[in-house]
Amino acid sequence: APSRPGRPECDLVSDTEAMLSWEAPEGPTYLEGITYRLEYRNADVNDYMAPWVVISDFVDDEAAVVRHLNPLGVYQFRVTAKNGFGYGPPSLISRLVQTNARGAPKLPLDGMKEACRFNVLSLPQKTTARQLEEISEESEEDHSRIEPCASHDLINDDPTKRFQIESLLFKGKFSVLRHSVDSQKEAGAHCVAKIRSLQDGPTVMREFETLKEGQHENVQHLIAAYQNNGFLYLFCERLFEDVFSRFIQIDYYTEEQ
C-alpha cells in the first residue's frame, strides 16, 4: 500500500469553495498508479471531534476544488492514497480552513485549469425528501440528455463541446493519444482521447465496434465516441495499470462475467 501523502494545504477560498493541494506519497507507485480519498469534517468551536465525511474516493490529481461549502464555515481536510494494494495511512490533518463571507468572488476555475490540473468536487449535501424527489427528476432529465454517450453510439458532433483535449500522451503511426477532461464529471474527469483518421480504412471503425462490444469491468471503459472532421475520437478511462494487469484484476470469472 502507498505511504502517507502530504498534508492538504488550502491555496484559495471563496464564500463556498476551497482549493486544496497536497504532495504525492513518497516511494514507488507501481503499475497501479495512485488515486486519493478526500475527506472533510466541520471544525468550528461547536464541532469538537466531528466525524469525517468522504467527499470522493476517486480523486486522480494532487489538487481539488471543493464546492458547496458554507460561507464563513470552518473545515479540516485529509487525504488517503490508494493503489492496487489498497489504502495507505491518511495524511496529517489540514490546518483550519475558513471560507469567506457570502458574496465573495468565486474562484476563476477556467483560468485556473490553464495553470494546473485539479478535480472539482461537491460537498455531500444533506437532503430532504422533497430535495431527493427533485434530484431524481433532474437525474432522469440528465440521463435522457446524455443517452447517446451512455449507449456508446457514435456521435456526429464536435467532441470539444464536452471534452477538453489537452497535452500529447503518445504519437504513433496510426493514432494519437491525448490527455482529456470530461466536463460532465466532477471526480474522475481525467481520461484519454485516442484520435484516428477515418481515411485509414475499415480497421478504424472496427476498433470502435470491438471496444464497444467488449465492455467489461476489467476492460478499459469507453466513455464516448465521436466522428468529426474526418477523425474518430475514442474517449476512454485513464488506466493506472497496463491493459493486461487490468484484465486479470480478479482471480476468477463467473459465467455471467
C-alpha positions as CSV (number, residue, x, y, z in Angstrom):
1,A,0.0,0.0,0.0
2,P,1.2,3.6,-0.6
3,S,2.7,5.7,2.1
4,R,1.2,8.8,3.7
5,P,0.6,11.7,1.3
6,G,1.4,15.3,2.3
7,R,-0.9,17.4,4.4
8,P,-3.6,19.2,2.4
9,E,-2.9,22.9,2.1
10,C,-5.5,25.4,1.3
11,D,-4.4,27.7,-1.5
12,L,-7.5,29.8,-2.3
13,V,-11.0,30.2,-0.9
14,S,-14.3,31.9,-1.9
15,D,-17.5,32.0,0.0
16,T,-18.4,28.4,-0.9
17,E,-15.2,27.0,-2.4
18,A,-11.8,25.9,-1.3
19,M,-8.7,25.0,-3.4
20,L,-6.7,22.2,-1.8
21,S,-3.4,20.7,-2.8
22,W,-1.0,18.1,-1.3
23,E,2.2,16.2,-2.1
24,A,2.1,12.7,-3.5
25,P,3.3,9.9,-1.2
26,E,6.9,9.1,-1.3
27,G,8.2,5.8,-2.8
28,P,7.2,3.8,-5.9
29,T,3.7,3.9,-7.2
30,Y,4.0,0.6,-9.1
31,L,1.9,-0.1,-12.2
32,E,-1.4,0.7,-10.5
33,G,-0.8,4.4,-10.0
34,I,-2.3,6.4,-7.3
35,T,-5.8,7.8,-6.5
36,Y,-7.0,9.5,-3.4
37,R,-9.8,9.6,-0.9
38,L,-10.6,13.1,0.2
39,E,-12.5,13.7,3.5
40,Y,-13.6,16.7,5.4
41,R,-15.1,17.5,8.8
42,N,-16.7,20.6,10.3
43,A,-14.2,22.3,12.7
44,D,-16.0,25.2,14.2
45,V,-15.9,25.8,18.0
46,N,-19.0,23.7,18.5
47,D,-17.8,20.8,16.2
48,Y,-15.3,19.2,18.5
49,M,-14.5,15.6,17.3
50,A,-16.9,15.9,14.4
51,P,-17.0,12.8,12.2
52,W,-15.0,12.5,9.0
53,V,-17.2,12.5,5.8
54,V,-15.9,11.2,2.4
55,I,-16.1,13.8,-0.4
56,S,-14.8,11.4,-3.0
57,D,-12.9,8.1,-3.3
58,F,-11.8,8.8,-6.9
59,V,-9.6,11.9,-6.8
60,D,-6.9,11.4,-9.5
61,D,-4.8,14.5,-9.0
62,E,-2.9,16.1,-6.1
63,A,-5.3,19.0,-6.1
64,A,-9.0,19.6,-5.8
65,V,-11.5,22.4,-5.6
66,V,-14.3,21.6,-3.1
67,R,-17.6,23.4,-3.7
68,H,-20.8,23.9,-1.8
69,L,-19.2,24.8,1.5
70,N,-20.9,27.2,3.8
71,P,-20.0,30.9,3.9
72,L,-17.7,31.6,6.9
73,G,-17.6,27.8,7.5
74,V,-14.6,26.3,9.2
75,Y,-13.4,22.9,8.0
76,Q,-10.5,20.4,8.1
77,F,-9.5,18.0,5.4
78,R,-7.3,14.9,5.0
79,V,-6.4,12.6,2.1
80,T,-5.6,8.9,1.8
81,A,-3.7,7.4,-1.1
82,K,-4.7,4.2,-2.8
83,N,-3.1,1.9,-5.3
84,G,-3.7,-1.7,-6.4
85,F,-2.6,-3.0,-2.9
86,G,-5.2,-0.9,-1.0
87,Y,-5.3,2.3,1.0
88,G,-2.3,3.6,2.9
89,P,-2.4,5.7,6.1
90,P,-4.3,9.1,6.0
91,S,-2.4,12.3,5.7
92,L,-1.9,14.7,8.5
93,I,-5.0,16.8,9.1
94,S,-5.0,20.2,7.3
95,R,-4.9,23.4,9.2
96,L,-8.3,25.1,9.8
97,V,-9.8,26.3,6.5
98,Q,-12.4,29.1,6.7
99,T,-14.4,30.3,3.7
100,N,-15.1,33.9,3.0
101,A,-18.3,35.8,3.8
102,R,-21.3,35.3,1.4
103,G,-20.9,37.2,-1.8
104,A,-17.1,36.9,-2.1
105,P,-15.9,36.4,-5.7
106,K,-15.9,32.8,-6.9
107,L,-12.7,31.1,-7.9
108,P,-11.8,31.5,-11.6
109,L,-11.9,27.8,-12.3
110,D,-11.5,28.2,-16.1
111,G,-8.4,30.3,-15.8
112,M,-7.0,28.0,-13.0
113,K,-7.4,24.9,-15.3
114,E,-4.9,26.5,-17.7
115,A,-2.3,26.7,-15.0
116,C,-2.7,23.4,-13.2
117,R,-4.7,20.1,-13.1
118,F,-7.3,19.6,-10.3
119,N,-10.5,17.8,-9.7
120,V,-13.7,19.8,-9.0
121,L,-15.8,18.1,-6.2
122,S,-19.0,18.9,-4.5
123,L,-19.5,18.6,-0.7
124,P,-22.1,15.8,0.1
125,Q,-25.3,17.6,0.8
126,K,-28.0,16.8,3.4
127,T,-31.2,16.4,1.5
128,T,-34.9,16.4,2.5
129,A,-37.4,14.0,0.9
130,R,-38.6,16.9,-1.4
131,Q,-35.0,17.5,-2.5
132,L,-34.4,13.9,-3.2
133,E,-37.5,13.9,-5.4
134,E,-36.2,16.9,-7.3
135,I,-32.8,15.3,-7.6
136,S,-34.4,12.1,-9.0
137,E,-36.3,14.2,-11.6
138,E,-33.2,16.1,-12.6
139,S,-31.2,12.8,-12.9
140,E,-33.8,11.4,-15.2
141,E,-33.6,14.5,-17.4
142,D,-29.8,14.4,-17.4
143,H,-29.9,10.8,-18.3
144,S,-32.1,11.4,-21.3
145,R,-29.8,14.2,-22.5
146,I,-26.6,12.1,-22.4
147,E,-28.2,8.8,-23.5
148,P,-26.2,8.6,-26.8
149,C,-22.9,8.5,-24.8
150,A,-24.3,6.0,-22.2
151,S,-25.1,3.6,-25.0
152,H,-21.8,4.2,-26.7
153,D,-23.3,5.2,-30.0
154,L,-21.1,7.1,-32.4
155,I,-21.8,10.8,-32.1
156,N,-21.5,13.1,-35.1
157,D,-20.6,16.3,-33.3
158,D,-17.7,18.4,-32.1
159,P,-16.2,16.5,-29.1
160,T,-14.8,19.7,-27.6
161,K,-18.3,20.6,-26.6
162,R,-18.0,18.0,-23.9
163,F,-14.3,17.2,-23.6
164,Q,-11.3,19.4,-23.1
165,I,-8.5,17.8,-25.2
166,E,-5.1,18.6,-23.7
167,S,-1.4,17.6,-23.9
168,L,0.0,14.9,-26.1
169,L,0.4,11.5,-24.4
170,F,1.6,9.3,-27.3
171,K,2.0,9.7,-31.0
172,G,2.2,6.6,-33.3
173,K,1.9,5.8,-37.0
174,F,-1.8,5.4,-37.0
175,S,-3.1,7.2,-33.9
176,V,-2.5,10.0,-31.4
177,L,-3.3,9.8,-27.6
178,R,-4.0,12.9,-25.7
179,H,-4.9,13.7,-22.1
180,S,-8.5,14.9,-21.9
181,V,-11.1,16.1,-19.3
182,D,-14.8,15.2,-19.3
183,S,-16.8,18.3,-18.4
184,Q,-19.8,16.2,-17.3
185,K,-17.9,14.7,-14.4
186,E,-16.6,16.3,-11.2
187,A,-14.4,13.5,-9.9
188,G,-12.5,11.1,-12.1
189,A,-12.9,13.6,-15.0
190,H,-9.5,12.9,-16.5
191,C,-9.5,10.5,-19.4
192,V,-7.6,9.7,-22.6
193,A,-8.6,10.5,-26.1
194,K,-7.4,8.2,-29.0
195,I,-7.7,10.0,-32.3
196,R,-7.5,8.2,-35.6
197,S,-8.0,9.4,-39.2
198,L,-11.1,7.8,-40.9
199,Q,-9.0,7.6,-44.1
200,D,-7.1,4.7,-42.6
201,G,-9.8,2.3,-43.8
202,P,-12.3,0.0,-42.2
203,T,-9.9,-1.0,-39.3
204,V,-10.7,2.4,-37.7
205,M,-14.4,1.7,-37.2
206,R,-13.6,-1.9,-36.4
207,E,-11.6,-0.7,-33.4
208,F,-14.6,1.3,-32.1
209,E,-17.0,-1.6,-32.6
210,T,-14.7,-4.0,-30.8
211,L,-14.2,-1.7,-27.9
212,K,-17.9,-1.0,-27.7
213,E,-18.9,-4.7,-27.7
214,G,-16.1,-5.7,-25.3
215,Q,-17.1,-3.5,-22.4
216,H,-16.5,-5.3,-19.1
217,E,-15.5,-4.2,-15.6
218,N,-11.9,-5.4,-16.3
219,V,-11.7,-3.8,-19.7
220,Q,-10.8,-0.2,-20.3
221,H,-14.1,1.7,-20.2
222,L,-15.3,3.5,-23.3
223,I,-16.8,6.9,-22.2
224,A,-17.8,8.3,-25.6
225,A,-17.0,8.0,-29.3
226,Y,-17.2,10.9,-31.8
227,Q,-16.8,11.3,-35.6
228,N,-15.9,14.8,-36.6
229,N,-14.0,16.4,-39.5
230,G,-12.6,13.1,-40.8
231,F,-11.4,11.8,-37.5
232,L,-12.6,9.2,-35.0
233,Y,-12.3,10.2,-31.3
234,L,-12.4,7.4,-28.7
235,F,-12.6,8.8,-25.1
236,C,-11.6,6.1,-22.6
237,E,-10.8,5.9,-18.9
238,R,-7.3,6.7,-17.9
239,L,-5.8,3.4,-16.7
240,F,-3.4,3.3,-13.8
241,E,-2.1,0.0,-14.9
242,D,-1.3,-1.8,-18.1
243,V,-4.2,-3.4,-20.1
244,F,-3.2,-7.0,-19.1
245,S,-3.0,-6.1,-15.4
246,R,-6.5,-4.7,-15.6
247,F,-7.9,-7.8,-17.3
248,I,-6.6,-10.2,-14.6
249,Q,-7.6,-7.9,-11.8
250,I,-9.9,-10.6,-10.3
251,D,-8.8,-14.1,-9.8
252,Y,-11.7,-15.8,-11.5
253,Y,-14.7,-15.0,-13.6
254,T,-18.3,-16.2,-13.2
255,E,-20.2,-17.5,-16.2
256,E,-22.1,-14.1,-16.3
257,Q,-18.9,-12.1,-16.4
